[in-house]
């Protein structure tokens, strides 16, 4: 059920001196939300005054849609207070856009960014404790578990630091096993099932896990993945909410017109992708628009692509119902090409195989991400030509480029213009 939320909180905090930097890094934490409610301005007043937090909120959503992160490209531009206040504004923006795919991608990006920050800050916290210094504000692993109600559900598996709960299980002749793995944890079955997603793959199924006495064994990477899932759930909760419908809400929507139009351009034009997925049985790289041919060439030459460029390329291929194997083959990350590249590169750089493998795995993950929700890849159309130009990814435009608005439309027209398009497929058949 959609709900209308109050957009004008009470007023207290007046300067960055009173804003905890952790609130800026984790704006969905309860303490950060309290700080926003106690701020001296409301999101509504910020929006109507076109405050810096509005620009940062816009960037927050745009980066989420294009690159899967909410990190700013110019972090030094924003104050801690602006960063904190940009989060509720970002939530208003995605609610006004009201596109399920955009909301889903935004929540995932917030969670993915938070996971990266947590892994850094928790390490810093332990270093700070060892140095007995409090100059940097980091966060403990225990505090994160408490934040998401997992403090009574997750226990260290270290045999020499077993918590009291595990000791009690031992006294009751429980079958719970203590591990010497310093990175291991036990998580209660109910908590595990509520956070793990069956679409994550076979390794997350209980049959592939060590389960005993109502507990599931996970390593440190797994526990951060589960925490990331908890963050995503919290960010997505309550979205979208009604903004329009009141005088104040209508004023907000009017003030956000340009930002909303910009963001909707990234997510609402599904028609071109729908047309490709419905009517094309092959992928012909030679008919790609110049921008995509350039990105393919860079990928094939092992040149590292920027996040926005890689997203544009992979989402373009996914829009044509290309599966993981087809995309890896087109980009020459399939195993046969990888073996050949590795043989050539071994005499030059011993890390080449590992780097390319990592790139291949990242591409696989991105394809599955874009194809999730029952494989509806068209929920995530590739960026428009305007967005490609804004990011500097529009290269060598030709006459056809002047007549189209997005790379997929270019491809459709190019395929329609040739007599026998299957000749250009090069073996890349999807169905």
C-alpha positions in Angstrom: 0.0 0.0 0.0 1.3 3.4 -0.9 1.4 6.0 1.8 1.8 9.7 2.1 4.6 10.9 4.4 5.3 14.1 6.2 7.8 16.1 4.3 8.5 18.8 6.9 10.4 17.6 10.0 11.2 19.5 13.1 14.2 21.9 13.4 17.3 21.6 15.6 20.7 20.8 14.1 22.3 23.9 12.6 25.8 23.1 11.5 28.1 20.3 10.3 29.7 20.3 13.8 26.7 18.5 15.1 26.4 16.0 12.2 28.1 12.6 12.7 30.0 11.7 9.6 28.6 8.2 9.9 25.2 9.6 9.2 26.5 10.8 5.8 27.9 7.3 5.0 24.9 5.4 6.3 21.9 7.7 6.0 19.4 4.8 6.4 20.7 4.1 9.9 18.1 5.0 12.6 20.4 7.6 14.1 20.9 9.3 10.8 17.1 9.4 10.2 16.7 10.9 13.7 19.3 13.6 12.7 17.3 14.4 9.6 14.1 14.7 11.5 15.9 17.0 13.9 17.5 19.1 11.2 16.8 22.9 11.0 15.3 22.6 7.5 12.9 20.3 5.8 13.4 18.5 2.5 10.6 20.6 1.1 12.3 23.8 1.9 15.6 22.5 0.6 13.9 21.5 -2.7 12.1 24.8 -3.2 15.3 26.7 -2.4 17.3 24.6 -4.8 19.8 23.8 -2.0 23.0 21.8 -2.7 21.3 18.7 -1.2 18.9 18.7 -4.1 21.8 18.5 -6.6 23.4 15.8 -4.6 20.2 13.8 -4.2 19.8 14.0 -8.0 23.3 12.8 -8.5 22.7 10.0 -5.9 19.8 8.6 -8.0 21.5 9.1 -11.3 24.6 7.3 -10.3 22.5 4.5 -8.9 20.7 4.1 -12.2 23.8 4.3 -14.4 26.6 2.9 -12.3 25.1 0.9 -9.4 26.6 3.2 -6.8 25.6 6.3 -4.9 29.1 7.6 -4.4 29.6 11.1 -5.7 31.9 11.8 -8.6 33.0 15.0 -6.8 32.9 14.0 -3.1 34.8 17.1 -1.9 32.1 19.3 -3.3 29.5 18.2 -0.7 29.5 18.9 3.1 28.6 16.2 5.6 25.3 17.9 6.2 24.4 18.1 2.5 25.3 14.4 2.1 22.9 13.5 5.0 20.1 15.5 3.6 20.5 14.2 0.1 19.2 10.8 1.1 15.6 11.8 1.9 15.6 14.0 -1.3 16.8 11.0 -3.3 13.8 9.0 -1.9 11.5 11.8 -2.9 12.9 11.7 -6.4 12.5 7.9 -6.9 9.0 8.2 -5.5 8.0 10.9 -8.0 9.6 8.9 -10.8 7.5 5.9 -9.6 9.1 3.3 -11.9 9.6 -0.1 -10.1 12.9 -0.8 -11.9 14.3 2.6 -10.9 13.3 2.0 -7.2 14.8 -1.5 -7.3 18.1 -0.2 -8.8 18.3 2.7 -6.4 17.9 0.4 -3.4 20.5 -2.0 -4.7 22.9 0.8 -5.3 22.5 2.2 -1.8 23.1 -1.2 -0.4 26.1 -2.0 -2.6 27.7 1.3 -1.7 27.1 0.8 2.0 28.6 -2.7 1.9 31.8 -1.3 0.5 31.9 1.4 3.1 31.2 -1.0 5.9 34.0 -3.3 4.9 36.4 -0.4 5.0 35.0 1.3 8.2 34.9 -1.9 10.2 38.5 -2.6 9.4 39.4 0.9 10.5 37.4 0.5 13.7 39.6 -2.5 14.7 42.7 -0.5 13.7 41.6 2.4 15.8 41.0 0.2 18.8 44.5 -1.2 18.5 45.9 2.3 18.3 43.6 3.6 21.1 42.7 6.5 18.9 39.3 8.0 18.3 40.2 10.7 15.7 38.3 8.9 13.0 34.6 7.9 13.3 34.3 4.3 12.1 31.9 1.6 13.1 32.0 -1.7 14.7 30.7 -5.0 13.3 28.7 -5.5 16.5 27.0 -2.1 16.0 26.0 -3.0 12.4 24.5 -6.3 13.6 22.5 -4.4 16.3 21.3 -1.8 13.7 19.6 -4.6 11.8 18.4 -6.7 14.7 21.0 -9.4 14.0 23.0 -9.1 17.2 21.2 -12.0 18.7 21.2 -14.1 15.5 24.9 -13.9 14.4 27.8 -15.4 16.4 31.5 -15.7 15.8 32.7 -19.2 15.0 36.1 -18.7 16.5 36.8 -21.5 19.0 38.8 -19.3 21.3 36.2 -16.4 21.4 32.9 -18.3 21.5 30.0 -16.2 22.7 27.9 -17.2 25.7 25.1 -18.4 23.5 27.3 -21.0 21.8 28.8 -22.0 25.2 25.2 -22.6 26.5 24.6 -24.8 23.5 27.7 -26.8 24.3 26.4 -27.4 27.9 23.1 -28.7 26.5 25.0 -31.2 24.3 24.1 -29.2 21.2 25.6 -30.3 17.9 26.8 -26.8 17.0 30.3 -27.0 15.8 33.0 -24.5 16.7 35.3 -23.5 13.9 38.9 -22.3 14.0 38.2 -20.1 10.9 38.7 -16.6 12.2 36.4 -15.2 9.4 33.5 -17.6 10.1 30.1 -17.0 11.6 27.0 -18.9 12.7 23.7 -17.2 11.8 20.3 -18.5 12.9 18.3 -20.2 10.3 15.4 -17.8 10.3 17.6 -14.8 9.9 19.5 -16.5 7.1 16.3 -17.4 5.2 14.9 -13.9 5.5 17.9 -12.3 4.0 19.3 -14.8 1.5 17.8 -14.8 -2.0 17.3 -18.0 -3.9 18.3 -16.2 -7.1 21.8 -15.8 -5.7 22.7 -19.3 -6.9 23.3 -22.8 -5.7 25.9 -21.9 -3.1 23.2 -20.1 -1.0 20.9 -23.1 -0.8 20.8 -24.9 2.5 21.8 -28.1 0.8 25.1 -26.5 0.0 25.6 -25.1 3.6 26.7 -26.5 6.9 23.5 -26.4 9.0 23.3 -27.7 12.5 21.0 -27.0 15.5 19.1 -24.3 13.7 22.3 -22.4 12.7 23.9 -21.9 9.3 27.7 -21.5 8.8 28.8 -18.5 6.7 32.2 -16.9 6.0 32.9 -13.2 6.3 32.0 -12.4 2.7 28.7 -14.1 3.1 27.8 -12.2 6.2 28.4 -8.9 4.4 26.3 -10.1 1.5 23.5 -10.8 4.0 23.9 -7.4 5.6 23.8 -5.8 2.2 20.5 -7.6 1.7 19.2 -6.2 5.0 20.2 -2.7 3.9 18.5 -3.1 0.5 15.3 -4.1 2.3 15.4 -1.1 4.6 16.1 1.4 1.7 13.3 0.0 -0.4 10.8 0.0 2.5 8.1 2.6 2.0 9.1 3.3 -1.6 7.4 4.8 -3.5 5.4 7.1 -1.3 2.9 9.8 -2.4 4.4 13.2 -2.9 1.7 14.8 -4.9 -1.8 15.4 -3.6 -1.2 18.3 -1.3 -0.2 22.0 -1.8 3.2 21.3 -0.4 3.7 18.2 -2.4 2.7 19.8 -5.7 5.2 22.6 -5.0 7.9 20.0 -4.5 7.1 18.1 -7.7 7.1 21.4 -9.7 10.5 22.3 -8.2 11.9 18.9 -9.2 10.6 18.9 -12.8 14.1 19.1 -14.4 15.7 16.5 -12.2 12.7 14.1 -12.6 12.7 14.6 -16.4 16.5 13.8 -16.5 16.1 10.7 -14.5 13.0 9.4 -16.3 14.9 9.6 -19.5 17.2 6.9 -18.1 14.5 4.5 -17.2 11.2 5.1 -19.0 12.0 4.6 -22.6 11.5 0.8 -22.8 9.9 0.7 -26.2 13.1 0.3 -28.2 14.4 -2.5 -26.0 11.0 -4.2 -26.1 11.0 -4.1 -29.9 14.5 -5.7 -30.0 13.7 -8.4 -27.5 10.5 -9.3 -29.3 11.7 -9.4 -32.9 15.5 -10.1 -33.2 16.9 -13.6 -33.1 20.6 -12.7 -33.4 23.2 -10.1 -32.4 25.2 -8.5 -35.2 28.1 -6.5 -33.7 29.0 -5.0 -37.2 25.6 -3.2 -37.1 26.1 -1.7 -33.6 26.1 2.1 -33.4 29.7 3.6 -33.3 29.6 4.2 -29.6 28.9 0.5 -28.9 31.4 -0.7 -31.4 34.1 1.4 -29.7 33.2 0.0 -26.3 33.3 -3.6 -27.7 36.7 -2.9 -29.2 38.0 -1.6 -25.9 36.7 -4.6 -24.0 38.2 -7.0 -26.5 41.6 -5.3 -26.1 41.3 -5.7 -22.3 41.0 -2.0 -21.8 39.3 -1.3 -18.5 35.9 0.4 -19.0 34.5 3.0 -16.7 31.5 1.9 -14.7 29.1 4.0 -16.8 30.6 2.7 -20.0 30.5 -0.9 -19.0 26.9 -0.5 -17.9 25.9 1.1 -21.2 27.5 -1.7 -23.2 26.2 -4.6 -21.1 22.7 -3.1 -20.9 22.7 -2.6 -24.6 23.5 -6.3 -25.2 21.0 -7.4 -22.5 18.3 -5.4 -24.2 18.6 -7.8 -27.2 18.0 -10.8 -24.9 21.6 -11.7 -25.1 22.5 -14.3 -22.5 25.7 -14.4 -20.4 27.5 -16.8 -22.8 26.7 -14.7 -25.9 27.8 -11.5 -24.2 31.1 -13.0 -23.0 31.7 -14.3 -26.5 31.1 -11.0 -28.1 33.4 -9.3 -25.6 35.9 -12.2 -26.0 35.7 -13.1 -22.3 34.6 -16.6 -23.1 36.9 -19.4 -22.1 38.4 -20.2 -25.5 39.4 -16.6 -26.1 40.6 -16.4 -22.5 42.9 -19.4 -22.8 44.4 -17.8 -26.0 44.9 -14.5 -24.3 46.4 -16.1 -21.2 49.0 -18.0 -23.3 50.0 -14.8 -25.1 50.1 -12.7 -21.9 51.9 -15.1 -19.6 55.3 -14.0 -20.8 54.4 -10.3 -20.3 52.4 -10.1 -17.1 51.6 -12.8 -14.7 48.5 -11.0 -13.3 46.7 -10.9 -16.7 44.8 -14.1 -16.2 43.6 -13.1 -12.8 42.6 -9.6 -14.0 40.7 -10.9 -17.0 39.0 -13.5 -14.9 37.8 -10.8 -12.5 36.5 -8.7 -15.4 34.7 -11.7 -16.8 33.1 -12.5 -13.4 32.1 -8.8 -13.1 30.4 -8.9 -16.5 28.6 -12.1 -15.6 27.3 -10.5 -12.4 26.2 -7.4 -14.2 24.4 -9.4 -16.9 22.5 -11.4 -14.2 21.7 -8.2 -12.3 20.3 -6.5 -15.4 18.3 -9.7 -16.3 16.8 -10.4 -12.9 13.1 -10.2 -12.0 12.1 -13.2 -14.1 14.6 -12.2 -16.9 12.8 -9.0 -17.7 16.0 -7.2 -19.0 13.9 -4.5 -20.7 13.2 -3.1 -17.2 16.8 -1.7 -17.5 17.1 0.0 -20.9 20.5 1.2 -21.9 21.3 4.9 -21.6 20.0 7.3 -24.2 22.3 9.1 -26.7 22.0 12.2 -24.5 23.4 10.3 -21.5 26.1 8.7 -23.6 27.1 12.2 -24.7 27.1 13.5 -21.1 29.5 10.8 -20.0 31.8 11.2 -23.0 30.9 7.7 -24.4 29.4 9.0 -27.7 32.1 8.4 -30.3 32.3 9.0 -34.1 28.6 9.7 -34.6 27.4 9.1 -38.2 24.4 10.2 -40.2 22.1 7.7 -38.6 23.1 8.9 -35.1 21.5 12.3 -36.0 18.1 10.7 -36.5 17.9 8.5 -33.4 17.7 9.0 -29.6 19.3 5.8 -28.2 21.7 3.1 -29.3 19.1 0.4 -29.5 17.0 2.4 -32.0 20.2 2.8 -34.0 20.6 -1.0 -34.1 17.0 -1.6 -35.1 17.3 0.8 -38.0 20.7 -0.6 -39.1 19.2 -4.2 -39.1 16.1 -3.1 -41.0 18.3 -1.4 -43.6 20.2 -4.6 -44.7 18.7 -7.3 -47.0 19.8 -10.4 -45.1 20.6 -9.3 -41.5 21.4 -12.9 -40.4 24.6 -12.7 -42.5 26.0 -10.1 -40.0 25.3 -12.2 -36.9 28.7 -13.9 -36.9 27.2 -16.9 -35.1 25.7 -14.8 -32.2 22.2 -16.3 -32.3 20.1 -15.9 -29.2 17.3 -18.3 -29.9 
